[in-house]
Amino acid sequence: MLIQEEKDLMTELEAIWKDEELFWSQRSRVSWLKEGDKNTNFFHTSTVHRKQRNKIASLKDDQGNIIIQQEEIADHVSNHFQSHFTKSTPAPDTCILEDFPKLVTDEMNFDLCKPPTEEEIKSAVFDLGQNKSPGPDGFAGLFFRKFWTKIKGDLCTEVIDFFSSSIMPEGWNIALIPKVQSPESVCQFSLINCCNFRYKVISKIMTSRLKIWMSSLVLDTQTAFTGGRMIQDNIILVNEILHNFKNRRTSGNWDMMMKLDMRKAYDLVDWDCLEAILQAYSFDGKWRGWVSQCISTVSFSVLLNGNPTEYFSPTRGIPQGDPLSHFPFIIMSNALSFLIKKGVQKGDIQGIKLNQNCPTVSHCLFADDTVIFGKASMRENMLKTPLKEE
C-alpha cells in the first residue's frame, strides 16, 4: 500500500516538475530546446538575462533629451505610436486602379469565402506555434492543443461566428523588440503584436486559403511569401545586373539602379488604399470585410518592460505578428509592380536590357524593399522621384 502511494506521489511530482519546466521554458523564450531535462535553473537564468537585455531603462525624446523616469518613458512611447499609427494624409486617388486586371476569379472568391469546417479550424490550431507569446488573454497555443477535445466546441463556434457576422473581438498588445544593442530612441525598436490565439486561428484560416492563389495574383517580380518562388532568385538577378554594370564597357548611355527602402512600410499602409486595391482585384465584398476587420478593429497597448500602457485605436497600418499580415501587404505592393509595368509599356520608364535577347528588367521586389532599374537620364529620374517619396 505504501509503495503504491509513493508511486502516486512520484507521478504527481513528475507532473509538477514538467509544468514548471514548461512555464519557465515559455518565459525564457528558448525555442531551440524542444525537450528539456527538468533543467528549470537554465530556463530561469535565460529568463533573467532576456529580461535584463530587453529592459528599457532610458530613451531619448524628439529633442534629444534623455528620459529616465518610467512614467515619462511610457508616455513618450505611447504618444509616439499613437501618432505613428494615426492617418495624417487624405484618401488616395484611386483612379489609377481603374484599368487593373481583374485577377480574382469566381472560383477563387468561392474558395476564399466559404464557411470554415471543424477540420479546417483544428488544422489551424495545430499548425500555429504552441509556445509563442500569448495575447492579453494569457493562453498560448499549447493550451488549445492539449485541451482540444474539451474546448473545440466553443472555439469552433467563435470562429464560425466571425466568418458569418464579420465582427472581430478587440484586444491586442504591441511588444517592443530592440533592433540594435542598447537602443536609445523609439525608432530603434521593431514592433510585434501579441495577438489572442483565437484571432490567430481566424487569421491562419484566411492565410491558408489565400496562400493557394498567391502565385496567380502576384507578378513574378515579387518572390517573397509566394509559393513556388524563392527570394534568392531576385537576389541573384540583382547581383548579376550589378556584375554586368561593373564589367560593361564605357559608353555614352548609362543605366542605373535605385533601391527604395520603405521604412516601417507595414505600419504606414493606408486602409482606404488597401480596400481600393482589393476591390480592383475583384475580391469578394465578404472577403474584403474580413480583411478590414482583421486590420482595423484593433486597439493597441504598448508593452513597456512588461507593463502595458493605455489602449489606443489606430487609423492606419497592418499589424505584424499574425499569419495574415504579409499577404495584404504583398497584394498592395503588387499594385506598384503594375504601375511600373504600365510605365514601361507607355515608354515612360525604359528599364534595362543586359543584351539584345534579354527581356526588359524594370524592377524587383523584396517584400518591403524595391529595386528599380532604368536609364540614367533626367527624364526617368524625374518620373521616379514620386515613387521614392512614397
C-alpha positions in Angstrom: 0.0 0.0 0.0 2.8 2.4 0.9 4.7 1.5 -2.3 1.6 2.4 -4.4 1.2 5.7 -2.5 4.8 6.5 -3.1 4.4 5.8 -6.9 1.4 8.1 -7.0 3.3 10.8 -5.3 6.2 10.5 -7.6 3.9 10.6 -10.6 2.3 13.8 -9.2 5.7 15.3 -8.6 6.8 14.5 -12.1 3.8 16.3 -13.5 4.5 19.3 -11.3 8.2 19.4 -12.5 7.0 19.1 -16.1 4.6 22.0 -15.6 7.3 24.1 -14.0 9.7 23.3 -16.9 7.1 24.3 -19.5 6.4 27.5 -17.6 10.0 28.7 -17.5 10.7 27.4 -21.0 8.0 29.7 -22.3 9.1 32.6 -20.1 12.7 32.2 -21.3 11.7 32.1 -25.0 14.2 29.3 -25.6 12.8 27.8 -28.8 15.8 25.8 -29.9 15.4 23.3 -26.9 12.3 21.2 -27.7 12.7 18.6 -25.0 14.4 19.6 -21.7 15.7 17.6 -18.8 13.9 19.4 -15.9 16.7 22.0 -16.0 14.5 24.8 -14.8 17.6 26.6 -13.5 18.8 27.0 -17.1 15.4 28.4 -18.2 15.2 30.7 -15.1 18.7 32.1 -15.9 17.8 32.6 -19.6 14.6 34.5 -18.5 16.6 36.8 -16.2 19.2 37.5 -18.9 16.4 38.1 -21.5 14.6 40.5 -19.2 17.7 42.5 -18.5 18.6 42.6 -22.2 15.2 43.9 -23.3 14.6 46.3 -20.4 14.2 49.9 -21.4 16.0 51.9 -18.7 16.2 55.2 -20.7 15.3 56.8 -24.0 15.9 60.0 -25.9 12.9 62.1 -26.8 12.5 64.0 -30.1 14.6 66.9 -28.8 17.5 64.6 -27.8 16.8 64.8 -24.0 17.3 61.6 -22.0 14.2 60.3 -20.2 14.8 58.1 -17.2 11.6 58.0 -15.3 9.5 55.0 -16.3 6.2 57.0 -16.3 7.7 59.6 -18.7 9.2 56.8 -20.9 5.7 55.2 -21.1 4.0 58.5 -22.0 6.7 59.2 -24.7 6.4 55.7 -26.2 2.6 55.7 -26.2 2.4 59.2 -27.7 4.9 58.2 -30.4 3.0 55.2 -31.6 -0.4 56.9 -31.3 1.0 59.5 -33.8 2.7 56.8 -35.8 -0.5 54.8 -36.3 -2.7 57.8 -36.9 -3.6 58.7 -40.5 -2.4 62.2 -41.5 -2.9 62.2 -45.2 -6.2 62.5 -47.3 -7.7 59.5 -49.0 -5.5 58.5 -52.0 -6.7 59.0 -55.6 -7.7 55.5 -56.8 -8.4 56.4 -60.4 -5.0 54.8 -61.4 -6.5 51.5 -60.4 -9.4 51.6 -62.9 -7.5 49.6 -65.6 -6.1 47.0 -63.2 -6.7 43.4 -64.4 -9.5 41.5 -62.6 -7.2 38.8 -61.2 -9.6 37.2 -58.7 -12.0 34.7 -60.4 -15.3 33.4 -59.1 -13.7 30.2 -58.2 -11.1 32.0 -56.0 -13.8 34.0 -54.3 -15.9 30.9 -53.6 -12.9 29.2 -52.1 -11.9 32.2 -50.0 -15.4 33.0 -48.7 -16.8 29.5 -47.8 -17.6 28.8 -44.1 -14.8 27.1 -42.2 -15.1 23.5 -41.2 -14.2 21.9 -37.9 -11.3 20.1 -39.6 -10.0 23.4 -41.0 -10.2 25.1 -37.6 -8.3 22.1 -36.0 -5.7 22.2 -38.7 -5.1 25.9 -38.0 -4.9 25.3 -34.2 -2.2 22.6 -34.6 -0.3 24.5 -37.3 0.3 27.5 -35.1 3.2 27.6 -32.7 2.4 26.1 -29.3 4.8 28.2 -27.2 4.6 31.6 -28.9 3.9 34.7 -26.9 0.3 34.6 -25.7 -2.1 37.5 -26.2 -3.8 39.6 -23.4 -5.9 36.5 -22.5 -2.7 34.7 -21.4 -3.4 31.4 -23.3 -0.8 30.1 -25.7 -1.3 27.5 -28.4 -0.2 24.6 -26.1 -3.4 25.1 -24.1 -5.6 24.8 -27.1 -3.8 21.8 -28.3 -3.8 19.9 -25.0 -7.5 20.6 -24.3 -8.7 20.5 -27.9 -11.4 17.8 -27.2 -12.9 19.9 -24.4 -12.8 23.4 -25.9 -13.2 22.7 -29.6 -17.0 23.3 -29.5 -16.7 26.8 -28.0 -13.7 27.7 -30.2 -15.3 26.5 -33.4 -18.5 28.4 -32.5 -16.5 31.7 -32.0 -14.5 31.2 -35.2 -17.6 30.4 -37.3 -19.4 33.4 -35.8 -16.7 35.7 -37.1 -16.9 34.3 -40.6 -20.7 34.7 -40.6 -21.0 38.1 -38.8 -17.6 39.7 -39.8 -17.3 41.1 -36.3 -13.8 40.8 -34.7 -13.3 41.0 -30.9 -10.8 43.6 -29.5 -7.6 43.2 -27.6 -4.0 43.3 -28.9 -0.8 44.3 -27.4 2.4 45.8 -29.0 5.7 44.4 -27.7 8.8 46.4 -28.4 11.7 44.3 -29.7 15.1 46.1 -29.9 16.7 46.1 -33.4 20.1 47.2 -32.1 22.1 46.6 -28.9 21.4 49.3 -26.3 18.7 51.2 -28.3 18.5 54.9 -27.5 15.3 56.0 -29.3 11.9 54.6 -30.1 12.8 54.3 -33.8 15.4 51.7 -32.9 12.7 49.2 -31.8 10.7 46.9 -34.0 7.1 46.1 -33.3 5.5 42.7 -32.8 1.8 42.3 -32.0 0.8 39.9 -29.2 -2.5 38.7 -30.7 -5.0 36.5 -29.0 -4.8 32.9 -30.1 -8.4 32.9 -31.2 -7.6 35.7 -33.7 -4.6 33.8 -34.9 -6.8 30.8 -35.7 -9.0 33.1 -37.9 -6.0 34.7 -39.5 -4.4 31.3 -40.2 -7.5 30.0 -41.9 -7.7 33.1 -44.1 -3.9 32.8 -44.8 -4.1 29.1 -45.8 -6.9 29.9 -48.3 -5.2 32.9 -49.8 -1.8 31.2 -50.0 -3.1 28.8 -52.6 -3.8 31.5 -55.0 -1.0 34.0 -54.4 1.1 32.8 -57.3 -1.8 33.7 -59.6 -2.3 37.1 -58.1 1.3 38.4 -57.8 3.6 39.2 -60.6 6.9 37.3 -60.9 8.8 40.5 -59.8 7.8 39.6 -56.2 9.4 36.5 -54.8 8.7 36.8 -51.1 5.8 34.9 -49.3 4.7 33.3 -52.6 4.6 29.5 -53.1 7.0 28.1 -55.7 9.3 31.1 -55.5 12.4 32.0 -53.6 13.6 35.4 -52.5 17.1 34.3 -53.5 16.0 34.5 -57.2 15.8 38.2 -57.1 19.0 38.5 -55.1 20.8 36.5 -57.8 19.2 38.6 -60.5 20.3 41.9 -58.9 23.8 40.6 -58.3 24.1 39.6 -62.0 22.9 43.1 -63.1 25.4 44.8 -60.8 28.2 42.5 -62.1 27.1 43.5 -65.7 27.3 47.1 -64.7 30.9 46.7 -63.4 32.1 44.8 -66.5 30.3 46.9 -69.1 32.4 49.0 -71.5 32.1 52.7 -71.1 29.7 54.3 -73.5 27.5 57.4 -73.8 24.4 55.6 -72.4 24.3 54.8 -68.7 21.9 52.6 -66.8 21.1 53.0 -63.1 19.7 51.0 -60.2 17.8 52.6 -57.3 16.8 50.9 -54.1 13.8 52.1 -52.2 13.9 51.1 -48.5 10.3 51.6 -47.4 10.9 52.2 -43.7 8.2 50.8 -41.5 6.1 50.1 -44.6 3.7 47.8 -42.8 2.8 50.5 -40.2 2.0 53.2 -42.8 -0.3 51.2 -45.0 -3.4 53.3 -45.8 -6.6 51.3 -45.2 -8.6 53.1 -47.8 -5.9 52.4 -50.4 -5.8 48.7 -49.4 -9.6 48.4 -49.7 -9.5 50.1 -53.2 -6.7 47.7 -54.4 -8.6 44.6 -53.1 -11.7 45.8 -54.9 -9.8 46.5 -58.1 -8.5 42.9 -58.0 -12.2 41.8 -57.8 -12.0 40.3 -54.3 -15.5 39.5 -52.9 -17.0 42.0 -50.6 -17.3 39.5 -47.8 -13.6 38.7 -48.0 -12.7 42.4 -48.1 -14.8 42.9 -45.0 -13.0 40.1 -43.2 -9.6 41.7 -44.0 -10.9 45.1 -42.9 -12.0 43.6 -39.6 -8.6 41.9 -39.0 -6.6 45.1 -39.6 -8.9 47.9 -38.5 -10.9 46.8 -35.5 -8.0 46.6 -33.1 -6.8 48.6 -30.1 -3.1 48.8 -29.2 -1.4 48.9 -25.9 2.4 49.3 -25.8 4.1 46.6 -23.6 6.9 48.5 -21.9 9.1 46.4 -19.6 6.2 44.0 -19.1 3.7 46.8 -18.2 1.0 47.7 -20.7 0.2 51.4 -21.4 -3.3 52.8 -22.1 -5.1 51.4 -25.2 -5.5 53.4 -28.3 -7.1 52.8 -31.7 -5.0 53.1 -34.9 -6.3 54.5 -38.2 -3.7 53.0 -40.5 -1.1 50.2 -40.7 -1.1 46.4 -41.0 -0.2 44.7 -37.7 2.8 42.4 -37.7 2.8 39.3 -35.6 -0.1 37.3 -37.1 -0.1 35.0 -40.2 -2.2 37.3 -42.4 -0.1 40.4 -42.2 2.2 39.6 -45.1 -0.3 38.8 -47.8 -2.4 42.1 -47.8 0.9 44.0 -47.9 2.2 41.8 -50.8 -1.0 42.3 -52.7 -0.9 46.0 -52.1 2.8 46.3 -53.2 1.9 44.3 -56.3 0.0 47.4 -57.4 3.3 49.2 -57.6 4.5 46.5 -59.9 1.5 47.1 -62.2 2.2 50.8 -62.2 5.8 50.3 -63.1 4.9 47.8 -65.8 2.4 50.2 -67.2 5.1 52.9 -67.3 7.4 50.6 -69.2 4.6 49.8 -71.7 4.0 53.5 -72.3 7.7 54.2 -72.6 7.8 56.5 -69.5 10.3 54.0 -67.9 12.7 52.1 -70.1 14.1 49.6 -67.7 17.3 47.9 -68.7 18.3 45.1 -71.1 21.6 43.2 -70.5 21.7 42.2 -74.1 19.6 42.2 -77.2 17.9 38.9 -76.5 17.3 39.6 -72.8 13.8 40.8 -71.7 13.5 44.2 -70.1 14.1 44.3 -66.4 12.4 47.3 -64.7 12.2 46.3 -61.0 12.5 43.6 -58.4 10.6 43.4 -55.1 11.9 42.1 -51.8 8.9 42.1 -49.5 9.0 45.7 -48.3 12.1 46.8 -50.3 12.1 47.6 -54.1 14.9 47.9 -56.6 14.1 49.9 -59.8 16.2 49.8 -62.9 16.2 52.4 -65.7 18.3 54.8 -67.8 20.4 57.3 -66.1 18.6 60.3 -67.6 17.0 63.4 -66.1 13.6 62.3 -67.6 13.5 59.0 -65.9 14.8 60.4 -62.6 12.0 62.9 -62.6 9.5 60.2 -63.2 10.9 58.0 -60.3 11.1 60.8 -57.8 7.4 60.5 -56.6 7.9 56.7 -56.0 10.9 57.5 -53.8 8.8 59.9 -51.7 6.0 57.4 -51.2 
